[in-house]
Amino acid sequence: MTTAQQSIEKNLSPEALTMVKELSGILKPLLDATHKEKPTSKGYYAEYMAILGKAAENKPAAYIKLLAIAMIYEGCNPDGLNAAVKLLTN
């Protein structure tokens, strides 16, 4: 288990953790394929932006943040993901 996964498991309620794990399982094939390719931007920022942008269309910021937590749980680059989340939620 990664440090990020340990932190997420420690800080979320059991219900929220269940949602994160379900979402990360759904996202895993897409993220695995993304990470096999060379990033087009620093920390896969552009790739994460595309994934979050499609998934979060017309959704509240909380939904985007939940997806981001699931993506971190699945091993995404936190810096690239944070930059994408900031742009989508501001």
C-alpha atoms as a printed R data frame, in Angstrom:
   type eleno elety resid chain resno       x      y       z
1  ATOM     1    CA   MET     A     1   0.000  0.000   0.000
2  ATOM     2    CA   THR     A     2   1.337  3.428  -0.934
3  ATOM     3    CA   THR     A     3   1.737  6.340   1.453
4  ATOM     4    CA   ALA     A     4  -1.091  8.164  -0.354
5  ATOM     5    CA   GLN     A     5  -3.398  5.178   0.042
6  ATOM     6    CA   GLN     A     6  -2.543  4.903   3.744
7  ATOM     7    CA   SER     A     7  -3.270  8.582   4.263
8  ATOM     8    CA   ILE     A     8  -6.576  8.385   2.417
9  ATOM     9    CA   GLU     A     9  -7.660  5.316   4.360
10 ATOM    10    CA   LYS     A    10  -6.716  6.981   7.641
11 ATOM    11    CA   ASN     A    11  -8.547 10.253   6.950
12 ATOM    12    CA   LEU     A    12 -11.803  9.199   5.303
13 ATOM    13    CA   SER     A    13 -14.952  7.834   6.852
14 ATOM    14    CA   PRO     A    14 -15.723  4.201   5.983
15 ATOM    15    CA   GLU     A    15 -18.499  5.335   3.620
16 ATOM    16    CA   ALA     A    16 -16.291  7.816   1.791
17 ATOM    17    CA   LEU     A    17 -13.487  5.260   1.559
18 ATOM    18    CA   THR     A    18 -15.891  2.761  -0.014
19 ATOM    19    CA   MET     A    19 -16.816  5.349  -2.667
20 ATOM    20    CA   VAL     A    20 -13.164  6.181  -3.334
21 ATOM    21    CA   LYS     A    21 -12.262  2.518  -3.744
22 ATOM    22    CA   GLU     A    22 -15.205  1.927  -6.105
23 ATOM    23    CA   LEU     A    23 -14.284  4.963  -8.202
24 ATOM    24    CA   SER     A    24 -10.607  4.027  -8.280
25 ATOM    25    CA   GLY     A    25 -11.534  0.566  -9.545
26 ATOM    26    CA   ILE     A    26 -13.604  2.095 -12.329
27 ATOM    27    CA   LEU     A    27 -10.824  4.551 -13.237
28 ATOM    28    CA   LYS     A    28  -7.956  2.030 -13.006
29 ATOM    29    CA   PRO     A    29  -7.961  0.835 -16.662
30 ATOM    30    CA   LEU     A    30  -8.057  4.404 -17.965
31 ATOM    31    CA   LEU     A    31  -5.330  5.565 -15.584
32 ATOM    32    CA   ASP     A    32  -3.131  2.539 -16.304
33 ATOM    33    CA   ALA     A    33  -3.354  3.291 -20.028
34 ATOM    34    CA   THR     A    34  -2.618  6.971 -19.373
35 ATOM    35    CA   HIS     A    35   0.456  6.213 -17.281
36 ATOM    36    CA   LYS     A    36   1.884  3.838 -19.896
37 ATOM    37    CA   GLU     A    37   2.220  6.767 -22.297
38 ATOM    38    CA   LYS     A    38   4.730  9.579 -22.077
39 ATOM    39    CA   PRO     A    39   3.095 12.600 -20.386
40 ATOM    40    CA   THR     A    40   2.258 15.518 -22.656
41 ATOM    41    CA   SER     A    41   2.593 17.943 -19.747
42 ATOM    42    CA   LYS     A    42   4.286 18.163 -16.361
43 ATOM    43    CA   GLY     A    43   2.961 15.517 -14.005
44 ATOM    44    CA   TYR     A    44   0.320 14.327 -16.497
45 ATOM    45    CA   TYR     A    45  -1.593 17.560 -15.855
46 ATOM    46    CA   ALA     A    46  -3.182 17.667 -19.332
47 ATOM    47    CA   GLU     A    47  -4.208 14.024 -19.205
48 ATOM    48    CA   TYR     A    48  -5.774 14.409 -15.771
49 ATOM    49    CA   MET     A    49  -7.523 17.578 -16.899
50 ATOM    50    CA   ALA     A    50  -9.097 15.676 -19.792
51 ATOM    51    CA   ILE     A    51 -10.223 12.808 -17.559
52 ATOM    52    CA   LEU     A    52 -11.670 15.057 -14.866
53 ATOM    53    CA   GLY     A    53 -13.204 17.451 -17.364
54 ATOM    54    CA   LYS     A    54 -15.193 14.712 -19.086
55 ATOM    55    CA   ALA     A    55 -16.198 12.927 -15.902
56 ATOM    56    CA   ALA     A    56 -17.125 16.053 -14.000
57 ATOM    57    CA   GLU     A    57 -19.060 17.933 -16.669
58 ATOM    58    CA   ASN     A    58 -21.828 19.934 -14.939
59 ATOM    59    CA   LYS     A    59 -20.965 18.369 -11.578
60 ATOM    60    CA   PRO     A    60 -20.235 20.207  -8.310
61 ATOM    61    CA   ALA     A    61 -16.697 20.808  -7.080
62 ATOM    62    CA   ALA     A    62 -17.152 18.149  -4.398
63 ATOM    63    CA   TYR     A    63 -17.648 15.518  -7.112
64 ATOM    64    CA   ILE     A    64 -14.470 16.593  -8.880
65 ATOM    65    CA   LYS     A    65 -12.550 16.431  -5.611
66 ATOM    66    CA   LEU     A    66 -13.894 12.953  -4.856
67 ATOM    67    CA   LEU     A    67 -12.739 11.791  -8.276
68 ATOM    68    CA   ALA     A    68  -9.343 13.348  -7.617
69 ATOM    69    CA   ILE     A    69  -9.025 11.466  -4.324
70 ATOM    70    CA   ALA     A    70  -9.849  8.236  -6.159
71 ATOM    71    CA   MET     A    71  -7.230  9.075  -8.778
72 ATOM    72    CA   ILE     A    72  -4.605  9.716  -6.101
73 ATOM    73    CA   TYR     A    73  -5.584  6.427  -4.476
74 ATOM    74    CA   GLU     A    74  -4.905  4.798  -7.843
75 ATOM    75    CA   GLY     A    75  -1.414  6.331  -8.043
76 ATOM    76    CA   CYS     A    76  -1.818  9.528 -10.042
77 ATOM    77    CA   ASN     A    77   0.780 12.291  -9.796
78 ATOM    78    CA   PRO     A    78  -0.476 14.582  -6.995
79 ATOM    79    CA   ASP     A    79   1.083 17.757  -8.438
80 ATOM    80    CA   GLY     A    80  -0.447 17.296 -11.877
81 ATOM    81    CA   LEU     A    81  -3.772 16.291 -10.408
82 ATOM    82    CA   ASN     A    82  -3.840 19.227  -7.996
83 ATOM    83    CA   ALA     A    83  -3.239 21.668 -10.838
84 ATOM    84    CA   ALA     A    84  -6.102 20.153 -12.852
85 ATOM    85    CA   VAL     A    85  -8.490 20.206  -9.872
86 ATOM    86    CA   LYS     A    86  -7.687 23.830  -9.091
87 ATOM    87    CA   LEU     A    87  -8.496 24.873 -12.630
88 ATOM    88    CA   LEU     A    88 -11.760 22.919 -12.726
89 ATOM    89    CA   THR     A    89 -13.042 24.034  -9.317
90 ATOM    90    CA   ASN     A    90 -12.225 27.754  -9.466
